[in-house]
Amino acid sequence: MSEGLKPCPFCGATNNHLQLRYIGGEVFFVACNECITEGPARKIQSEAITAWNTRAGEKA
């Protein structure tokens, strides 16, 4: 698992990684290597990690 990433919220896998993609410009997102889930795309790397680590019902 990449440093600072929570397990996948769907399958629980820890084999997750940050990816860079070009969608009208650079965007970052975290992806699960097990169930192929992708987190929300963000323009800033740290924001993509925060979005992945955010869980419904958790206090910030």
mmCIF file of the N, C-alpha and C atoms, coordinates in Angstrom:
data_MODEL
# 
_entry.id   MODEL 
# 
loop_
_atom_site.group_PDB 
_atom_site.id 
_atom_site.type_symbol 
_atom_site.label_atom_id 
_atom_site.label_alt_id 
_atom_site.label_comp_id 
_atom_site.label_asym_id 
_atom_site.label_entity_id 
_atom_site.label_seq_id 
_atom_site.pdbx_PDB_ins_code 
_atom_site.Cartn_x 
_atom_site.Cartn_y 
_atom_site.Cartn_z 
_atom_site.occupancy 
_atom_site.B_iso_or_equiv 
_atom_site.pdbx_formal_charge 
_atom_site.auth_seq_id 
_atom_site.auth_comp_id 
_atom_site.auth_asym_id 
_atom_site.auth_atom_id 
_atom_site.pdbx_PDB_model_num 
ATOM 1   N N  . MET A 1 1  ? 0.854   -1.182 0.000   1.00 0.00 ? 1  MET A N  1 
ATOM 2   C CA . MET A 1 1  ? 0.000   0.000  0.000   1.00 0.00 ? 1  MET A CA 1 
ATOM 3   C C  . MET A 1 1  ? 0.888   1.230  0.000   1.00 0.00 ? 1  MET A C  1 
ATOM 4   N N  . SER A 1 2  ? 0.508   2.233  -0.748  1.00 0.00 ? 2  SER A N  1 
ATOM 5   C CA . SER A 1 2  ? 1.238   3.491  -0.746  1.00 0.00 ? 2  SER A CA 1 
ATOM 6   C C  . SER A 1 2  ? 1.080   4.165  0.606   1.00 0.00 ? 2  SER A C  1 
ATOM 7   N N  . GLU A 1 3  ? 2.102   4.885  1.008   1.00 0.00 ? 3  GLU A N  1 
ATOM 8   C CA . GLU A 1 3  ? 2.102   5.570  2.300   1.00 0.00 ? 3  GLU A CA 1 
ATOM 9   C C  . GLU A 1 3  ? 0.909   6.508  2.437   1.00 0.00 ? 3  GLU A C  1 
ATOM 10  N N  . GLY A 1 4  ? 0.160   6.364  3.525   1.00 0.00 ? 4  GLY A N  1 
ATOM 11  C CA . GLY A 1 4  ? -0.925  7.280  3.819   1.00 0.00 ? 4  GLY A CA 1 
ATOM 12  C C  . GLY A 1 4  ? -2.260  6.945  3.178   1.00 0.00 ? 4  GLY A C  1 
ATOM 13  N N  . LEU A 1 5  ? -2.355  5.848  2.429   1.00 0.00 ? 5  LEU A N  1 
ATOM 14  C CA . LEU A 1 5  ? -3.623  5.479  1.798   1.00 0.00 ? 5  LEU A CA 1 
ATOM 15  C C  . LEU A 1 5  ? -4.359  4.453  2.651   1.00 0.00 ? 5  LEU A C  1 
ATOM 16  N N  . LYS A 1 6  ? -5.652  4.690  2.863   1.00 0.00 ? 6  LYS A N  1 
ATOM 17  C CA . LYS A 1 6  ? -6.484  3.720  3.568   1.00 0.00 ? 6  LYS A CA 1 
ATOM 18  C C  . LYS A 1 6  ? -6.784  2.557  2.623   1.00 0.00 ? 6  LYS A C  1 
ATOM 19  N N  . PRO A 1 7  ? -7.194  1.408  3.190   1.00 0.00 ? 7  PRO A N  1 
ATOM 20  C CA . PRO A 1 7  ? -7.605  0.288  2.338   1.00 0.00 ? 7  PRO A CA 1 
ATOM 21  C C  . PRO A 1 7  ? -8.789  0.678  1.459   1.00 0.00 ? 7  PRO A C  1 
ATOM 22  N N  . CYS A 1 8  ? -8.998  -0.076 0.413   1.00 0.00 ? 8  CYS A N  1 
ATOM 23  C CA . CYS A 1 8  ? -10.120 0.164  -0.496  1.00 0.00 ? 8  CYS A CA 1 
ATOM 24  C C  . CYS A 1 8  ? -11.432 0.106  0.288   1.00 0.00 ? 8  CYS A C  1 
ATOM 25  N N  . PRO A 1 9  ? -12.317 1.088  0.100   1.00 0.00 ? 9  PRO A N  1 
ATOM 26  C CA . PRO A 1 9  ? -13.580 1.089  0.842   1.00 0.00 ? 9  PRO A CA 1 
ATOM 27  C C  . PRO A 1 9  ? -14.557 0.004  0.370   1.00 0.00 ? 9  PRO A C  1 
ATOM 28  N N  . PHE A 1 10 ? -14.278 -0.631 -0.742  1.00 0.00 ? 10 PHE A N  1 
ATOM 29  C CA . PHE A 1 10 ? -15.190 -1.639 -1.286  1.00 0.00 ? 10 PHE A CA 1 
ATOM 30  C C  . PHE A 1 10 ? -14.718 -3.065 -1.028  1.00 0.00 ? 10 PHE A C  1 
ATOM 31  N N  . CYS A 1 11 ? -13.432 -3.342 -1.271  1.00 0.00 ? 11 CYS A N  1 
ATOM 32  C CA . CYS A 1 11 ? -12.951 -4.716 -1.100  1.00 0.00 ? 11 CYS A CA 1 
ATOM 33  C C  . CYS A 1 11 ? -11.975 -4.875 0.063   1.00 0.00 ? 11 CYS A C  1 
ATOM 34  N N  . GLY A 1 12 ? -11.493 -3.764 0.634   1.00 0.00 ? 12 GLY A N  1 
ATOM 35  C CA . GLY A 1 12 ? -10.586 -3.822 1.774   1.00 0.00 ? 12 GLY A CA 1 
ATOM 36  C C  . GLY A 1 12 ? -9.126  -4.040 1.415   1.00 0.00 ? 12 GLY A C  1 
ATOM 37  N N  . ALA A 1 13 ? -8.821  -4.129 0.133   1.00 0.00 ? 13 ALA A N  1 
ATOM 38  C CA . ALA A 1 13 ? -7.440  -4.362 -0.304  1.00 0.00 ? 13 ALA A CA 1 
ATOM 39  C C  . ALA A 1 13 ? -6.541  -3.188 0.071   1.00 0.00 ? 13 ALA A C  1 
ATOM 40  N N  . THR A 1 14 ? -5.290  -3.504 0.348   1.00 0.00 ? 14 THR A N  1 
ATOM 41  C CA . THR A 1 14 ? -4.305  -2.466 0.654   1.00 0.00 ? 14 THR A CA 1 
ATOM 42  C C  . THR A 1 14 ? -3.359  -2.232 -0.516  1.00 0.00 ? 14 THR A C  1 
ATOM 43  N N  . ASN A 1 15 ? -3.597  -2.907 -1.625  1.00 0.00 ? 15 ASN A N  1 
ATOM 44  C CA . ASN A 1 15 ? -2.771  -2.784 -2.825  1.00 0.00 ? 15 ASN A CA 1 
ATOM 45  C C  . ASN A 1 15 ? -3.309  -1.629 -3.687  1.00 0.00 ? 15 ASN A C  1 
ATOM 46  N N  . ASN A 1 16 ? -3.167  -0.405 -3.180  1.00 0.00 ? 16 ASN A N  1 
ATOM 47  C CA . ASN A 1 16 ? -3.696  0.791  -3.835  1.00 0.00 ? 16 ASN A CA 1 
ATOM 48  C C  . ASN A 1 16 ? -2.547  1.691  -4.265  1.00 0.00 ? 16 ASN A C  1 
ATOM 49  N N  . HIS A 1 17 ? -2.785  2.507  -5.275  1.00 0.00 ? 17 HIS A N  1 
ATOM 50  C CA . HIS A 1 17 ? -1.727  3.389  -5.758  1.00 0.00 ? 17 HIS A CA 1 
ATOM 51  C C  . HIS A 1 17 ? -2.316  4.682  -6.322  1.00 0.00 ? 17 HIS A C  1 
ATOM 52  N N  . LEU A 1 18 ? -1.501  5.711  -6.323  1.00 0.00 ? 18 LEU A N  1 
ATOM 53  C CA . LEU A 1 18 ? -1.873  7.003  -6.889  1.00 0.00 ? 18 LEU A CA 1 
ATOM 54  C C  . LEU A 1 18 ? -1.554  6.979  -8.378  1.00 0.00 ? 18 LEU A C  1 
ATOM 55  N N  . GLN A 1 19 ? -2.484  7.462  -9.199  1.00 0.00 ? 19 GLN A N  1 
ATOM 56  C CA . GLN A 1 19 ? -2.274  7.504  -10.648 1.00 0.00 ? 19 GLN A CA 1 
ATOM 57  C C  . GLN A 1 19 ? -2.441  8.927  -11.164 1.00 0.00 ? 19 GLN A C  1 
ATOM 58  N N  . LEU A 1 20 ? -1.812  9.185  -12.284 1.00 0.00 ? 20 LEU A N  1 
ATOM 59  C CA . LEU A 1 20 ? -1.929  10.456 -12.992 1.00 0.00 ? 20 LEU A CA 1 
ATOM 60  C C  . LEU A 1 20 ? -2.572  10.166 -14.340 1.00 0.00 ? 20 LEU A C  1 
ATOM 61  N N  . ARG A 1 21 ? -3.557  10.976 -14.703 1.00 0.00 ? 21 ARG A N  1 
ATOM 62  C CA . ARG A 1 21 ? -4.241  10.808 -15.990 1.00 0.00 ? 21 ARG A CA 1 
ATOM 63  C C  . ARG A 1 21 ? -4.445  12.200 -16.583 1.00 0.00 ? 21 ARG A C  1 
ATOM 64  N N  . TYR A 1 22 ? -4.561  12.256 -17.875 1.00 0.00 ? 22 TYR A N  1 
ATOM 65  C CA . TYR A 1 22 ? -4.820  13.525 -18.561 1.00 0.00 ? 22 TYR A CA 1 
ATOM 66  C C  . TYR A 1 22 ? -6.269  13.543 -19.035 1.00 0.00 ? 22 TYR A C  1 
ATOM 67  N N  . ILE A 1 23 ? -7.094  14.355 -18.371 1.00 0.00 ? 23 ILE A N  1 
ATOM 68  C CA . ILE A 1 23 ? -8.505  14.528 -18.726 1.00 0.00 ? 23 ILE A CA 1 
ATOM 69  C C  . ILE A 1 23 ? -8.725  16.036 -18.812 1.00 0.00 ? 23 ILE A C  1 
ATOM 70  N N  . GLY A 1 24 ? -8.416  16.624 -19.947 1.00 0.00 ? 24 GLY A N  1 
ATOM 71  C CA . GLY A 1 24 ? -8.493  18.080 -20.060 1.00 0.00 ? 24 GLY A CA 1 
ATOM 72  C C  . GLY A 1 24 ? -7.445  18.755 -19.188 1.00 0.00 ? 24 GLY A C  1 
ATOM 73  N N  . GLY A 1 25 ? -6.376  18.075 -18.914 1.00 0.00 ? 25 GLY A N  1 
ATOM 74  C CA . GLY A 1 25 ? -5.303  18.525 -18.031 1.00 0.00 ? 25 GLY A CA 1 
ATOM 75  C C  . GLY A 1 25 ? -4.955  17.389 -17.077 1.00 0.00 ? 25 GLY A C  1 
ATOM 76  N N  . GLU A 1 26 ? -3.901  17.580 -16.287 1.00 0.00 ? 26 GLU A N  1 
ATOM 77  C CA . GLU A 1 26 ? -3.478  16.549 -15.341 1.00 0.00 ? 26 GLU A CA 1 
ATOM 78  C C  . GLU A 1 26 ? -4.478  16.400 -14.209 1.00 0.00 ? 26 GLU A C  1 
ATOM 79  N N  . VAL A 1 27 ? -4.827  15.167 -13.886 1.00 0.00 ? 27 VAL A N  1 
ATOM 80  C CA . VAL A 1 27 ? -5.611  14.869 -12.691 1.00 0.00 ? 27 VAL A CA 1 
ATOM 81  C C  . VAL A 1 27 ? -5.022  13.637 -12.012 1.00 0.00 ? 27 VAL A C  1 
ATOM 82  N N  . PHE A 1 28 ? -5.125  13.613 -10.692 1.00 0.00 ? 28 PHE A N  1 
ATOM 83  C CA . PHE A 1 28 ? -4.644  12.501 -9.888  1.00 0.00 ? 28 PHE A CA 1 
ATOM 84  C C  . PHE A 1 28 ? -5.833  11.779 -9.280  1.00 0.00 ? 28 PHE A C  1 
ATOM 85  N N  . PHE A 1 29 ? -5.681  10.478 -9.062  1.00 0.00 ? 29 PHE A N  1 
ATOM 86  C CA . PHE A 1 29 ? -6.690  9.701  -8.354  1.00 0.00 ? 29 PHE A CA 1 
ATOM 87  C C  . PHE A 1 29 ? -6.016  8.460  -7.789  1.00 0.00 ? 29 PHE A C  1 
ATOM 88  N N  . VAL A 1 30 ? -6.638  7.866  -6.783  1.00 0.00 ? 30 VAL A N  1 
ATOM 89  C CA . VAL A 1 30 ? -6.141  6.624  -6.205  1.00 0.00 ? 30 VAL A CA 1 
ATOM 90  C C  . VAL A 1 30 ? -6.953  5.489  -6.808  1.00 0.00 ? 30 VAL A C  1 
ATOM 91  N N  . ALA A 1 31 ? -6.282  4.397  -7.127  1.00 0.00 ? 31 ALA A N  1 
ATOM 92  C CA . ALA A 1 31 ? -6.942  3.230  -7.702  1.00 0.00 ? 31 ALA A CA 1 
ATOM 93  C C  . ALA A 1 31 ? -6.596  1.988  -6.891  1.00 0.00 ? 31 ALA A C  1 
ATOM 94  N N  . CYS A 1 32 ? -7.558  1.073  -6.810  1.00 0.00 ? 32 CYS A N  1 
ATOM 95  C CA . CYS A 1 32 ? -7.368  -0.217 -6.152  1.00 0.00 ? 32 CYS A CA 1 
ATOM 96  C C  . CYS A 1 32 ? -6.949  -1.234 -7.210  1.00 0.00 ? 32 CYS A C  1 
ATOM 97  N N  . ASN A 1 33 ? -5.876  -1.947 -6.955  1.00 0.00 ? 33 ASN A N  1 
ATOM 98  C CA . ASN A 1 33 ? -5.402  -2.960 -7.905  1.00 0.00 ? 33 ASN A CA 1 
ATOM 99  C C  . ASN A 1 33 ? -6.207  -4.250 -7.851  1.00 0.00 ? 33 ASN A C  1 
ATOM 100 N N  . GLU A 1 34 ? -7.021  -4.431 -6.826  1.00 0.00 ? 34 GLU A N  1 
ATOM 101 C CA . GLU A 1 34 ? -7.788  -5.670 -6.687  1.00 0.00 ? 34 GLU A CA 1 
ATOM 102 C C  . GLU A 1 34 ? -9.152  -5.594 -7.372  1.00 0.00 ? 34 GLU A C  1 
ATOM 103 N N  . CYS A 1 35 ? -9.960  -4.572 -7.032  1.00 0.00 ? 35 CYS A N  1 
ATOM 104 C CA . CYS A 1 35 ? -11.323 -4.498 -7.586  1.00 0.00 ? 35 CYS A CA 1 
ATOM 105 C C  . CYS A 1 35 ? -11.477 -3.396 -8.640  1.00 0.00 ? 35 CYS A C  1 
ATOM 106 N N  . ILE A 1 36 ? -10.374 -2.736 -8.967  1.00 0.00 ? 36 ILE A N  1 
ATOM 107 C CA . ILE A 1 36 ? -10.306 -1.725 -10.025 1.00 0.00 ? 36 ILE A CA 1 
ATOM 108 C C  . ILE A 1 36 ? -11.129 -0.465 -9.716  1.00 0.00 ? 36 ILE A C  1 
ATOM 109 N N  . THR A 1 37 ? -11.454 -0.236 -8.446  1.00 0.00 ? 37 THR A N  1 
ATOM 110 C CA . THR A 1 37 ? -12.141 0.988  -8.048  1.00 0.00 ? 37 THR A CA 1 
ATOM 111 C C  . THR A 1 37 ? -11.197 2.168  -8.215  1.00 0.00 ? 37 THR A C  1 
ATOM 112 N N  . GLU A 1 38 ? -11.735 3.304  -8.648  1.00 0.00 ? 38 GLU A N  1 
ATOM 113 C CA . GLU A 1 38 ? -10.965 4.540  -8.737  1.00 0.00 ? 38 GLU A CA 1 
ATOM 114 C C  . GLU A 1 38 ? -11.623 5.588  -7.858  1.00 0.00 ? 38 GLU A C  1 
ATOM 115 N N  . GLY A 1 39 ? -10.799 6.310  -7.120  1.00 0.00 ? 39 GLY A N  1 
ATOM 116 C CA . GLY A 1 39 ? -11.302 7.400  -6.294  1.00 0.00 ? 39 GLY A CA 1 
ATOM 117 C C  . GLY A 1 39 ? -11.549 8.640  -7.134  1.00 0.00 ? 39 GLY A C  1 
ATOM 118 N N  . PRO A 1 40 ? -12.063 9.686  -6.506  1.00 0.00 ? 40 PRO A N  1 
ATOM 119 C CA . PRO A 1 40 ? -12.347 10.933 -7.216  1.00 0.00 ? 40 PRO A CA 1 
ATOM 120 C C  . PRO A 1 40 ? -11.076 11.558 -7.801  1.00 0.00 ? 40 PRO A C  1 
ATOM 121 N N  . ALA A 1 41 ? -11.195 12.117 -8.987  1.00 0.00 ? 41 ALA A N  1 
ATOM 122 C CA . ALA A 1 41 ? -10.074 12.795 -9.642  1.00 0.00 ? 41 ALA A CA 1 
ATOM 123 C C  . ALA A 1 41 ? -9.925  14.199 -9.069  1.00 0.00 ? 41 ALA A C  1 
ATOM 124 N N  . ARG A 1 42 ? -8.683  14.579 -8.806  1.00 0.00 ? 42 ARG A N  1 
ATOM 125 C CA . ARG A 1 42 ? -8.376  15.905 -8.276  1.00 0.00 ? 42 ARG A CA 1 
ATOM 126 C C  . ARG A 1 42 ? -7.153  16.463 -9.004  1.00 0.00 ? 42 ARG A C  1 
ATOM 127 N N  . LYS A 1 43 ? -7.052  17.779 -9.082  1.00 0.00 ? 43 LYS A N  1 
ATOM 128 C CA . LYS A 1 43 ? -5.917  18.415 -9.764  1.00 0.00 ? 43 LYS A CA 1 
ATOM 129 C C  . LYS A 1 43 ? -4.653  18.415 -8.915  1.00 0.00 ? 43 LYS A C  1 
ATOM 130 N N  . ILE A 1 44 ? -4.810  18.232 -7.613  1.00 0.00 ? 44 ILE A N  1 
ATOM 131 C CA . ILE A 1 44 ? -3.673  18.241 -6.690  1.00 0.00 ? 44 ILE A CA 1 
ATOM 132 C C  . ILE A 1 44 ? -3.543  16.859 -6.058  1.00 0.00 ? 44 ILE A C  1 
ATOM 133 N N  . GLN A 1 45 ? -2.336  16.334 -6.066  1.00 0.00 ? 45 GLN A N  1 
ATOM 134 C CA . GLN A 1 45 ? -2.056  14.986 -5.586  1.00 0.00 ? 45 GLN A CA 1 
ATOM 135 C C  . GLN A 1 45 ? -2.567  14.763 -4.164  1.00 0.00 ? 45 GLN A C  1 
ATOM 136 N N  . SER A 1 46 ? -2.267  15.666 -3.256  1.00 0.00 ? 46 SER A N  1 
ATOM 137 C CA . SER A 1 46 ? -2.681  15.498 -1.858  1.00 0.00 ? 46 SER A CA 1 
ATOM 138 C C  . SER A 1 46 ? -4.200  15.497 -1.711  1.00 0.00 ? 46 SER A C  1 
ATOM 139 N N  . GLU A 1 47 ? -4.900  16.231 -2.570  1.00 0.00 ? 47 GLU A N  1 
ATOM 140 C CA . GLU A 1 47 ? -6.364  16.251 -2.519  1.00 0.00 ? 47 GLU A CA 1 
ATOM 141 C C  . GLU A 1 47 ? -6.953  14.922 -2.995  1.00 0.00 ? 47 GLU A C  1 
ATOM 142 N N  . ALA A 1 48 ? -6.296  14.270 -3.937  1.00 0.00 ? 48 ALA A N  1 
ATOM 143 C CA . ALA A 1 48 ? -6.749  12.948 -4.391  1.00 0.00 ? 48 ALA A CA 1 
ATOM 144 C C  . ALA A 1 48 ? -6.606  11.927 -3.263  1.00 0.00 ? 48 ALA A C  1 
ATOM 145 N N  . ILE A 1 49 ? -5.525  12.018 -2.511  1.00 0.00 ? 49 ILE A N  1 
ATOM 146 C CA . ILE A 1 49 ? -5.309  11.115 -1.377  1.00 0.00 ? 49 ILE A CA 1 
ATOM 147 C C  . ILE A 1 49 ? -6.347  11.379 -0.292  1.00 0.00 ? 49 ILE A C  1 
ATOM 148 N N  . THR A 1 50 ? -6.600  12.648 0.013   1.00 0.00 ? 50 THR A N  1 
ATOM 149 C CA . THR A 1 50 ? -7.612  12.999 1.013   1.00 0.00 ? 50 THR A CA 1 
ATOM 150 C C  . THR A 1 50 ? -8.985  12.497 0.592   1.00 0.00 ? 50 THR A C  1 
ATOM 151 N N  . ALA A 1 51 ? -9.327  12.660 -0.683  1.00 0.00 ? 51 ALA A N  1 
ATOM 152 C CA . ALA A 1 51 ? -10.623 12.196 -1.184  1.00 0.00 ? 51 ALA A CA 1 
ATOM 153 C C  . ALA A 1 51 ? -10.748 10.678 -1.039  1.00 0.00 ? 51 ALA A C  1 
ATOM 154 N N  . TRP A 1 52 ? -9.694  9.950  -1.340  1.00 0.00 ? 52 TRP A N  1 
ATOM 155 C CA . TRP A 1 52 ? -9.707  8.489  -1.205  1.00 0.00 ? 52 TRP A CA 1 
ATOM 156 C C  . TRP A 1 52 ? -9.871  8.090  0.259   1.00 0.00 ? 52 TRP A C  1 
ATOM 157 N N  . ASN A 1 53 ? -9.186  8.776  1.138   1.00 0.00 ? 53 ASN A N  1 
ATOM 158 C CA . ASN A 1 53 ? -9.203  8.422  2.557   1.00 0.00 ? 53 ASN A CA 1 
ATOM 159 C C  . ASN A 1 53 ? -10.471 8.859  3.280   1.00 0.00 ? 53 ASN A C  1 
ATOM 160 N N  . THR A 1 54 ? -11.303 9.691  2.666   1.00 0.00 ? 54 THR A N  1 
ATOM 161 C CA . THR A 1 54 ? -12.527 10.168 3.294   1.00 0.00 ? 54 THR A CA 1 
ATOM 162 C C  . THR A 1 54 ? -13.605 9.093  3.188   1.00 0.00 ? 54 THR A C  1 
ATOM 163 N N  . ARG A 1 55 ? -14.207 8.771  4.330   1.00 0.00 ? 55 ARG A N  1 
ATOM 164 C CA . ARG A 1 55 ? -15.264 7.759  4.382   1.00 0.00 ? 55 ARG A CA 1 
ATOM 165 C C  . ARG A 1 55 ? -16.562 8.396  4.852   1.00 0.00 ? 55 ARG A C  1 
ATOM 166 N N  . ALA A 1 56 ? -17.661 7.951  4.293   1.00 0.00 ? 56 ALA A N  1 
ATOM 167 C CA . ALA A 1 56 ? -18.981 8.460  4.687   1.00 0.00 ? 56 ALA A CA 1 
ATOM 168 C C  . ALA A 1 56 ? -19.194 8.212  6.177   1.00 0.00 ? 56 ALA A C  1 
ATOM 169 N N  . GLY A 1 57 ? -19.704 9.225  6.858   1.00 0.00 ? 57 GLY A N  1 
ATOM 170 C CA . GLY A 1 57 ? -20.006 9.086  8.275   1.00 0.00 ? 57 GLY A CA 1 
ATOM 171 C C  . GLY A 1 57 ? -18.843 9.358  9.204   1.00 0.00 ? 57 GLY A C  1 
ATOM 172 N N  . GLU A 1 58 ? -17.624 9.509  8.675   1.00 0.00 ? 58 GLU A N  1 
ATOM 173 C CA . GLU A 1 58 ? -16.462 9.820  9.509   1.00 0.00 ? 58 GLU A CA 1 
ATOM 174 C C  . GLU A 1 58 ? -16.381 11.308 9.749   1.00 0.00 ? 58 GLU A C  1 
ATOM 175 N N  . LYS A 1 59 ? -15.953 11.678 10.952  1.00 0.00 ? 59 LYS A N  1 
ATOM 176 C CA . LYS A 1 59 ? -15.700 13.089 11.219  1.00 0.00 ? 59 LYS A CA 1 
ATOM 177 C C  . LYS A 1 59 ? -14.361 13.455 10.603  1.00 0.00 ? 59 LYS A C  1 
ATOM 178 N N  . ALA A 1 60 ? -14.289 14.651 10.049  1.00 0.00 ? 60 ALA A N  1 
ATOM 179 C CA . ALA A 1 60 ? -13.061 15.118 9.389   1.00 0.00 ? 60 ALA A CA 1 
ATOM 180 C C  . ALA A 1 60 ? -11.970 15.388 10.394  1.00 0.00 ? 60 ALA A C  1 
# 
